[in-house]
Amino acid sequence: MKIKFFIIVLVLFYSLSAKLLSDEVNFNAKKMEVQDNGNNIIAYISETFIPEKNININSDVANYNKNKKELIFTDNVYLKDNANDLIIESDKIKYQKDKDIFYSSGDTKFQISGKYIIYSSNVYFDRKLQNIFGNDKTKIEDHEKNVFNLKNGFI
């Protein structure tokens, strides 16, 4: 009977701790500011890791608003989505954790599985739907050196 109780407690503890870790964002930064009773974190010259999503982001500035579940990375942003074999480079990328959507402002470069490179601006990446889309002029190159120029956006 004690073993059954111990197993139940162990399973409950594991279930609860997994949920607690799912909201985790890890920062490695030269300088950090914590504001609003810990609900807003600003990291400078930051390496950010989102373990639940297997995403690494390097940027000059990272701003995490826990209440909005939103991360904004600015200046020299290099994002590597290891789960989707995707790299995004831009000057500003916003990530909405609850929707699992990235939005890059300004000029953006996507590298997909080492096979495609997309040059565009103001681009969305919906991780749930596995869609990359934007409305601006776009250039796509594939690994065979084919080039596609799109004028009215893409999905």
Salt bridges, closest charged atoms under 4 A:
GLU70 OE1 - LYS94 NZ 3.54
ASP81 OD2 - ARG127 NE 2.74
ASP100 OD2 - LYS53 NZ 3.46
ASP100 OD2 - ARG127 NH1 3.23
GLU141 OE2 - LYS139 NZ 3.23
GLU144 OE2 - HIS143 NE2 3.90
